[in-house]
Amino acid sequence: MHVTSPSTFALAALAAVLGAQIPASAADVPVTSITLAATRAAGAEAVRITGKAPASQPLEATLYATFSKDLPAVLLSRRPVSTDADGRFDAALPIAPAYFRNAVVTIVVRSLTAGAGARTAITIAAPNLPAPPDDIPASVR
């Protein structure tokens, strides 16, 4: 194939553009500078977040709740989170007013200086592990 005509250049450029993978949104781009894990805080209406980020950089944790596919996501809170000298962070974030069971809380932690961030989600469950009074006896079921 002889690549000298302008239409051949245009065809090659179009093939390169169509063949390139483009992420669906900025949230789909993996971020390697911040790691994030979220778990339920036992006995409290909160989530515990842990992770690693560049040391001595200000971070911001934002919580969003999704109650239903028919409702928009709700901003629950936005809080500063600090890292230690090794770049680790650990915080308990209250989920008020997302006390509804099976609500999905999305946690986004981002660097205020670099703008890079990480996200994870957790489904809200009862704050305490099932206790004997909560268990329905087999004879009643």
Secondary structure, 3 states (H helix, E strand, C coil): CCCCCHHHHHHHHHHHHHHCCCCCCHHHCCCCCCEEEEEECCCCCEEEEEEECCCCCCEEEEEEEECCCCCCCEEEEEEEECCCCCCEEEEEEECCCCCCCCCEEEEEEEECCCCCEEEEEEECCCCCCCCHHHCCCCCCC
